[in-house]
Amino acid sequence: MSSGTDGRQAELRENLQKARDRIGAACRAAGRAEDSVTLVAITKTFPIEDVRTLAALGVTDVGENREQELKAKAPDTSDLTWHFVGQLQSNKARSVVRLAQVVHSVDRKSLVSALSKAAVAEQKTMRCLLQVSLAEYGSAEAATGTSRGGVTPADVPELAAAVAEADGLELGGVMAVAPLGADPDEAFAALRAVSSRLRSEHAGAGWISAGMTGDLDAAIRQGATHVRLGRALLGTRPPLG
Ligand SMILES: *Cc1c(COP(=O)(O)O)cnc(C)c1O
């Protein structure tokens, strides 16, 4: 084994320990049990060797935001739970259903239909999270009109019903990305409110996927059950090519 590989292993071990410490501290500060938060390692742009190293260090949940990369990594690491966290085109639904166990980015009815059809064909149950838009909490996005996608809080009940009724799908909860310029506590508190309304109708939909490298502490304060960490574990990503 080359020293470069050893160096990378040591780096990932140290990053993982720091991330776990950070999650633990945030849980304690919030009066929550440390095992109430699942770490999902977002491995986009990093090689499959890094996925294997993280798995050897005890990471069980990994995620990608593009189908191409999921396809490149998941088949050879199928002992892991794979999460799909990116914008999903309906024509990629079958592939994602085949390779992942959870989709965090369900944002429209046409995608629900595509995922359901794919899950039935694959004889599989897909856990689906509704991606909620928190754009109204981000001053920058509100000003420019750009958005990171997702269903508006007002439209959550209707989309939730569609997932709950669809064959092959299981409604797992909600996901969000804090918008640019937002106070993450304010944005994630709004997500928590959406989640509790959702759970009053769908008792099993308790997951809250929120928090990335920059805002995981706020997300845990506001009830996140799943944090999605990329840079904190793997380091700075090369710019997207
Ligand atoms: C890349 C990505 C993450 C991880 O972001 P970091 O800032 O690297 O922790 C989380 N969620 C989604 C949807 C992503 O695309």
The ligand as an SDF file (V2000), in Angstrom:
LIG
                    3D

 15 15  0  0  0  0  0  0  0  0999 V2000
  -22.9200   18.3360   -1.7510 C   0  0  0  0  0  0  0  0  0  0  0  0
  -24.1460   18.1970   -0.9400 C   0  0  0  0  0  0  0  0  0  0  0  0
  -24.0850   18.0690    0.4510 C   0  0  0  0  0  0  0  0  0  0  0  0
  -22.7860   18.1230    1.2270 C   0  0  0  0  0  0  0  0  0  0  0  0
  -22.3480   19.4500    1.3030 O   0  0  0  0  0  0  0  0  0  0  0  0
  -21.0120   19.8650    2.1060 P   0  0  0  0  0  0  0  0  0  0  0  0
  -21.1370   21.3280    2.2210 O   0  0  0  0  0  0  0  0  0  0  0  0
  -19.8580   19.4050    1.2960 O   0  0  0  0  0  0  0  0  0  0  0  0
  -21.0860   19.1800    3.4310 O   0  0  0  0  0  0  0  0  0  0  0  0
  -25.2820   17.9220    1.1350 C   0  0  0  0  0  0  0  0  0  0  0  0
  -26.4680   17.8770    0.4970 N   0  0  0  0  0  0  0  0  0  0  0  0
  -26.5690   17.9970   -0.8240 C   0  0  0  0  0  0  0  0  0  0  0  0
  -27.9210   17.9590   -1.4600 C   0  0  0  0  0  0  0  0  0  0  0  0
  -25.4270   18.1540   -1.5950 C   0  0  0  0  0  0  0  0  0  0  0  0
  -25.5330   18.2920   -2.9250 O   0  0  0  0  0  0  0  0  0  0  0  0
  1  2  1  0
  2  3  1  0
  2 14  2  0
  3  4  1  0
  3 10  2  0
  4  5  1  0
  5  6  1  0
  6  7  2  0
  6  8  1  0
  6  9  1  0
 10 11  1  0
 11 12  2  0
 12 13  1  0
 12 14  1  0
 14 15  1  0
M  END
$$$$
